[in-house]
């Protein structure tokens, strides 16, 4: 069967939830991070004028962007401190691994649409990102949205080895690296709109939840 672009079969949603459950079991922090990033990225996509379908692509790409960390050794993934050069190289493989995991759903147009955003969420505007060193508008718009939300959450979340930054300081860091790491227009939208957005509670972050405001296939 050929699936219409805006439809997701029930079994595909079940697969998606299974993948998220595996991530949650592997690393609860990364799972919660993906949930928070998905919330902020979807709202940033809305602020940027994307339609409902495009917002959902952003949300799903965000939910699955770190799935590849399932395959990262504990000594790297859970290391309480700065990674060595070799460990960093291992960690940098996760966007490609995330996209490879999602390839199981590539025949469904909606999930196929999430793959560029997932693979390229660590590309930088100045071309120094990874895995492919894309630059400027070569970077998919979904990835540029995801990077802003991803970095903000990483900066503001407290970990055992460091305290999260206050939102105001994180905003300034995003602005500082606009047109180097981040899309300047998206940073401007985020900094202006984010203070008014709802925040996921710890209970909500822990729920195995997938928001799909799209028509399901029969």
PyMOL commands that set and color helices and strands:
alter all, ss='L'
color gray80, all
select helices_A, chain A and resi 10-26+28-47+52-64+67-71+74-77+85-91+94-105+109-119+136-138+141-156+167-176+184-196+202-206
alter helices_A, ss='H'
color red, helices_A
select strands_A, chain A and resi 7-9+215-217
alter strands_A, ss='S'
color yellow, strands_A
deselect
rebuild
show_as cartoon
